[in-house]
Amino acid sequence: MLNRGYAYSTIISSEYHGQTLLSHLASLYPHSNREAWQQKLDHGEVTLNGIAANGSETVTLGQTLIWNRPPWIEPDAPQHFEVLFEDPYLLAVNKPSGLPTLPGGGFMENTLLRLVQKQAPTANPVHRLGRATSGIVLFAKTPQAAGVLFANWNTPKTQKIYRALAQHVAKQDTHEILTPIGLAPHPLIGSVWAAHPNGKPSKSLAKVISRTASTTTFEVSLSSGRPHQIRIHLASIGHPLVGDPLYGPTGQPLENLPGLPGDGGYLLHAQFLKVHHPIAGVELNLEAALPSGFSLEK
């Protein structure tokens, strides 16, 4: 089934001032080359300051660029979620693997945000999980609740604990991981978050839950919230997630990607979340049951 299409809107910034529109589109949205963008322009999909564009225009600072993407058939994704907690201010759900939290990457309607807002129209996520990551996603229903949760999210007032299935057998029972995370160049996808010496400070605590002959199941607590933090951190200590299509044993992206960066195939689950209720002030302890594939050992 076709979705409703989407209007992608941007404001031309100073760094792009003076480019031709065609060049700007090809650099801004690299999923399509110049020839493909020229076809979209010829079909009337792009406007510059409200006027249909042909691609030869020179963009200038402050102009509004809109790409009216026609309706498309989205990739399949799970259409269900489990409600873990709900009151007038908060909604916590257990997101299944394979369902994006937010629109992007070809997904618009097949997202957790769209599904949740059908039953709670004012709900917006306080954080996001990667498409292949399952577990707890917390939504705020009011701006006041959102503001308090955002302020407390990466502080000791909020505790986030994940379960992860990693490659290789860990020799230590506990790892404090402080690998900085930043954007690194990649020849196939432009840039990607990865272990980076000049990246932002990041902290995870990984504890061994169980071992097999070739894998380790970790419980990982986060003290920061960087993109793909657990995947990068465990990879940086030599334990990439089993089936991870993006990160290798150093926390750097693989040169020859076996799939797209958003692809799944790994087991990572947001199992526990402890937060202070933003209005009532009481402590909430949320738990999402482990999906199949994980050991049920506590």
JOGI-V695266 format. One record per run of one state. SS is the DSSP state (hx for helix, st for strand, lp for the rest). FROM is the first residue (numbers start at 0). TO is the last residue. Records with the same first field share a line. If there is no record, write none. Layout:
SS=FROM-TO + FROM-TO
This chain:
lp=0-0 + 2-4 + 11-12 + 16-18 + 28-32 + 42-44 + 48-49 + 52-56 + 58-62 + 69-71 + 73-79 + 86-88 + 95-98 + 100-102 + 104-105 + 107-109 + 119-122 + 125-132 + 140-141 + 152-157 + 167-172 + 177-179 + 186-188 + 195-198 + 200-202 + 211-213 + 222-227 + 236-239 + 241-245 + 247-251 + 253-266 + 276-281 + 287-297
st=1-1 + 5-10 + 19-19 + 45-47 + 50-51 + 57-57 + 63-68 + 72-72 + 80-85 + 89-94 + 99-99 + 103-103 + 106-106 + 110-110 + 123-124 + 133-139 + 158-166 + 173-176 + 180-185 + 189-194 + 199-199 + 203-210 + 214-221 + 240-240 + 246-246 + 252-252 + 267-275 + 282-286
hx=13-15 + 20-27 + 33-41 + 111-118 + 142-151 + 228-235
